[in-house]
Amino acid sequence: MRSTVEHMTPMASTETHLRVLRLLQANPHLTQRELADELGVSLGKVNYCVKALLLKGLIKMQNFGKSRNKLGYAYLLTPSGVTAKTKLTAEYLQIKMAEYEALKREIEQLKVEVSTLPQRGASR
């Protein structure tokens, strides 16, 4: 379900940009509406993100004028877009690995806590 208020924190923005770049690299003909559906975010957020990626020069929009479909656009990653996607992927992986390690530590701590709790149904 989508939030009516979507805040773009730096991490959320980075993650959204990476996800959009990955989707567009795999399928440049996705519409903004399809991107929004795929990402589970609002169309406005996707529009904002696509505009930012266009301004940064990470993607370019190509119009297929001879297409019968008036919305015959493709979003293509530029060479700097491919480079940025690779960098964002590496950064995102580091963040997720750190989160994973922290979660593993928390799970181990919870296991220890649970093992020291009195057993339910034990006689008093």
C-alpha positions as CSV (number, residue, x, y, z in Angstrom):
1,M,0.0,0.0,0.0
2,R,1.3,3.4,-0.8
3,S,1.9,6.2,1.7
4,T,0.1,9.4,1.0
5,V,3.1,11.3,2.1
6,E,6.4,10.0,0.7
7,H,9.5,11.6,2.1
8,M,12.7,11.3,0.0
9,T,15.4,10.8,2.6
10,P,18.9,10.5,1.1
11,M,18.9,6.8,1.6
12,A,15.4,6.4,0.1
13,S,16.3,8.6,-2.8
14,T,19.4,6.5,-3.5
15,E,17.5,3.3,-3.2
16,T,14.7,4.6,-5.5
17,H,17.2,5.9,-8.1
18,L,19.0,2.5,-8.1
19,R,15.8,0.6,-8.4
20,V,14.6,2.9,-11.3
21,L,18.0,2.5,-13.1
22,R,17.9,-1.2,-12.7
23,L,14.4,-1.5,-14.1
24,L,15.1,0.9,-17.0
25,Q,18.2,-1.0,-17.9
26,A,16.3,-4.2,-18.1
27,N,13.3,-2.6,-19.9
28,P,13.8,0.9,-21.3
29,H,10.2,1.0,-22.6
30,L,8.5,1.0,-19.2
31,T,6.2,3.9,-18.7
32,Q,6.3,6.0,-15.6
33,R,3.0,4.4,-14.5
34,E,4.5,0.9,-14.9
35,L,7.6,2.0,-13.0
36,A,5.4,3.2,-10.2
37,D,3.5,0.0,-10.1
38,E,6.7,-2.1,-10.1
39,L,8.3,0.0,-7.4
40,G,5.1,0.3,-5.3
41,V,5.4,4.1,-5.1
42,S,3.3,7.0,-6.5
43,L,3.4,8.1,-10.0
44,G,4.5,11.6,-8.8
45,K,7.5,10.0,-7.0
46,V,8.6,8.2,-10.1
47,N,8.1,11.4,-12.2
48,Y,10.3,13.3,-9.7
49,C,12.9,10.6,-9.8
50,V,13.0,10.3,-13.6
51,K,13.3,14.1,-13.9
52,A,16.2,14.0,-11.4
53,L,17.9,11.2,-13.4
54,L,17.4,13.1,-16.6
55,L,18.9,16.3,-15.2
56,K,21.9,14.4,-13.8
57,G,22.4,12.9,-17.3
58,L,22.1,9.3,-16.0
59,I,19.2,8.5,-18.4
60,K,18.0,10.0,-21.7
61,M,14.6,9.9,-23.1
62,Q,14.2,8.8,-26.7
63,N,11.0,9.4,-28.6
64,F,10.0,7.0,-31.3
65,G,8.2,9.4,-33.6
66,K,7.1,6.9,-36.1
67,S,5.5,4.8,-33.5
68,R,1.7,4.5,-33.6
69,N,1.8,4.8,-29.9
70,K,1.9,8.5,-29.0
71,L,3.7,7.6,-25.8
72,G,6.5,5.7,-27.7
73,Y,9.3,6.7,-25.4
74,A,12.3,4.7,-24.1
75,Y,14.4,5.7,-21.1
76,L,18.0,4.7,-21.9
77,L,20.9,4.7,-19.4
78,T,23.7,6.9,-20.5
79,P,27.3,5.7,-20.0
80,S,27.5,7.8,-16.9
81,G,24.1,6.3,-15.9
82,V,25.7,2.8,-16.1
83,T,28.6,4.0,-14.1
84,A,26.4,5.6,-11.5
85,K,24.2,2.4,-11.3
86,T,27.3,0.3,-10.6
87,K,28.5,2.7,-7.9
88,L,25.0,2.9,-6.3
89,T,24.8,-0.9,-6.4
90,A,28.1,-1.3,-4.5
91,E,27.0,1.4,-1.9
92,Y,23.6,-0.2,-1.5
93,L,25.2,-3.7,-1.1
94,Q,27.5,-2.3,1.7
95,I,24.5,-0.8,3.5
96,K,22.4,-4.0,3.3
97,M,25.4,-6.2,4.4
98,A,25.8,-4.0,7.5
99,E,22.1,-4.2,8.2
100,Y,22.3,-8.0,7.8
101,E,25.2,-8.3,10.2
102,A,23.4,-6.1,12.8
103,L,20.3,-8.2,12.4
104,K,22.2,-11.4,12.8
105,R,23.8,-10.1,16.1
106,E,20.3,-9.0,17.3
107,I,18.9,-12.5,16.5
108,E,21.7,-14.2,18.4
109,Q,21.1,-11.9,21.4
110,L,17.4,-12.7,21.4
111,K,18.1,-16.4,21.2
112,V,20.3,-16.1,24.4
113,E,17.5,-14.1,26.1
114,V,14.9,-16.6,25.2
115,S,17.0,-19.5,26.4
116,T,17.4,-18.0,29.8
117,L,13.6,-17.4,30.3
118,P,11.8,-19.8,32.6
119,Q,9.9,-22.4,30.6
120,R,6.2,-22.0,30.3
121,G,4.2,-24.6,32.2
122,A,7.1,-25.4,34.5
123,S,6.1,-26.2,38.1
124,R,6.5,-23.4,40.6
